[in-house]
Amino acid sequence: MGKLDDMTKELYENDLVFADTMNVLFFDGESMIRAQDLSPLDPTEEHTIFDDDFVSITESEEKTDKTQRKAEAFSNQKYRDVLRMLQTQNGKLEVRIIVGAEIQSHIHYAMPIRNFEYDALNLSRQLSARQKYNRENHLLKSRNEFLSGIKKGETFTPVLTVVVYLGKGTWDAPKTLHEMFNLDGVPETLLAYVPDYRTAILQPESVTSKQLARMKSPLRHILGVIKASTNWQDMNNYVNQNKNDLSHLDSLTAGIISEACNMNIPKQELEKEDVNMCEALVQLKEIGRQEGLSEGKIEGKVLAYLEVGKSDDWIIDHLQITQEKLDEILNNQ
């Protein structure tokens, strides 16, 4: 996990940030979910399968040596970024659901399978816990219930996982499981029974102005600045409209913006409790303006970055050019 991922994961310890994410993705930013509706869960997803999950009851009963059974167990363990229980009865919404969030600064082309596995492991864990409870408390009455480990009509808590993407460019990975399947020639009658899995993705370019205005957490300006950073005129407007807020950001929010936008703000500046990002954002806007004047030429971009004090290493990383190419541009000036 990279620096941006680490900082964003820390940001998501704030339940107000998680609530904003859910409200933007599913309710157009309206405050249907509140921070107090969320409670933390262990992000470890694990399911252990013993040998007697695959043998008959008679064979299982013969295996009484617990040491032997433990040695023959298989454990599948995965670690989520964030996991919350959402339970609310606030007059607007009545729901109980488990929600995970995966933090991405880079595009992951297998995300539907990855998240599907997380959710399946969580459901398997719920099932195992329910089976254990039912058997220990002798709640299973029929042969079918005993075989299943659960009572007829029992239900489980639904699980979903959202993706928070703060990286460069548009998320161009599959958003559904079906997009990852080779379904050529599969008739509709079969396709209807092929499991699918949809992934909700929060990314700056998809967030509307109305949704941003409805947000209540530091995520608002993180998404707003990243979204505006692709166009110098948008950045100019955003800074002017939010100058007061952007002059008083907490260090974590400022650090995430700096990292996501490659702003190269000095560490000592970001360690302040109250960070003024306006000057740095104005520089970022000026870079964008001069890039536009250079009509996309690498040479013009390099000169624009140098003019506002960007280092050679920063320019090489941001423009994805070699040291040799940078030296060539500088030698020609």
Secondary structure, DSSP 8 states (H G I E B T S, - for coil): --HHHHHHHHHTTSHHHHHHHHHHHHHTT-S-S-GGGEEE---EEEEEE-GGGSS-HHHHHH---HHHHHHT-EEEEEE-SEEEEEEEESSS-EEEEEEEEEEESS--TTHHHHHHHHHHHHHHHHHHHHHHHHHHTT---SHHHHHHSS-TT-----EEEEEEE-SSS---S-SBSGGGS--TT--HHHHTTS---B-EEE-GGG--HHHHHH--STHHHHHHHHHHTT-HHHHHHHHHHTHHHHTSB-HHHHHHHHHHTT----HHHHTSSSB--HHHHHHHHHHHHHHHHTTT-HHHHHHHHHHTT--HHHHHHHHT--HHHHHHHHHT-
